[in-house]
Amino acid sequence: MATISAKLQEVRGRIAAACERAGRPVQSVTLLAVSKTFGADAVRAAHAAGQCAFGENYVQEALAKMAALADLRDRLEWHLIGPLQSNKTRAVAEAFDWVHAVDRLKVAQRLAEQRPPSLPPLQLCLQVNVSGEASKSGVAPADAAALARAVAALPRERVALRGLMAIPEPAGDFEQQRRPHRALRELLQSLRDGGLALDTLSMGMSADLDAAVAEGATIVRVGSAIFGTRG
């Protein structure tokens, strides 16, 4: 069975190849290792193999992992990529570096109010429901501009709006996979054209990262291809 280090090398190679095909520098894409449901030992092994950014879906699970990895805190970057309930914002504001799934102004306001002034600004992405799935969180594309302007107006010493995130519905072939990623890229560009200084597209997972990179992803979120199948 391949080690986490070997799997990380394979994923990095896949990202590099996708960047080459898209005519992009490999440094333009950050690999976010999705460590949800895997223990602190798996994160430690990935860090030993050179991985620094980790994505978690569940706040309590992530906090326990952070405590077990406290000795590495200055060398790890923690991203919350799952839905965030209002009653969990304080813990997130105090512990995480990024939040990818902001889809309501209330959540962003609470994060701004609760971010300790001793910490750097919390980096935020708005989750957009690009596929219009009823089961998915995210702001509707038509409402994204108003939410983005409101979040961008929050105190910048506490929170910084960086861009957009999406989890498109699964698609079969490469061209079908590209469409929702293209829609998110075009939405980001329209927000930039409207005066917002945004630079992040968090999109693409193990199954569709090649299509996401082709459409401009700057962060790809990969779990199973690194850590294995979840139980």
Stockholm file with secondary structure:
# STOCKHOLM 1.0

chainA/1-231         MATISAKLQEVRGRIAAACERAGRPVQSVTLLAVSKTFGADAVRAAHAAGQCAFGENYVQEALAKMAALADLRDRLEWHLIGPLQSNKTRAVAEAFDWVHAVDRLKVAQRLAEQRPPSLPPLQLCLQVNVSGEASKSGVAPADAAALARAVAALPRERVALRGLMAIPEPAGDFEQQRRPHRALRELLQSLRDGGLALDTLSMGMSADLDAAVAEGATIVRVGSAIFGTRG
#=GR chainA/1-231 SS CCCHHHHHHHHHHHHHHHHHHHTCCGGGCEEEEECTTSCHHHHHHHHHTTCCEEEESCHHHHHHHHHHTGGGGGGCEEEECSCCCGGGHHHHHHHCSEEEEECSHHHHHHHHHHSCTTSCCEEEEEEBCTTCCTTSCSBCGGGHHHHHHHHHTSCTTTEEEEEEECCCCCCSSHHHHHHHHHHHHHHHHHHHHTTCCCCEEECCCTTTHHHHHHTTCSEEEECHHHHCCCC
#=GC SS_cons         CCCHHHHHHHHHHHHHHHHHHHTCCGGGCEEEEECTTSCHHHHHHHHHTTCCEEEESCHHHHHHHHHHTGGGGGGCEEEECSCCCGGGHHHHHHHCSEEEEECSHHHHHHHHHHSCTTSCCEEEEEEBCTTCCTTSCSBCGGGHHHHHHHHHTSCTTTEEEEEEECCCCCCSSHHHHHHHHHHHHHHHHHHHHTTCCCCEEECCCTTTHHHHHHTTCSEEEECHHHHCCCC
//
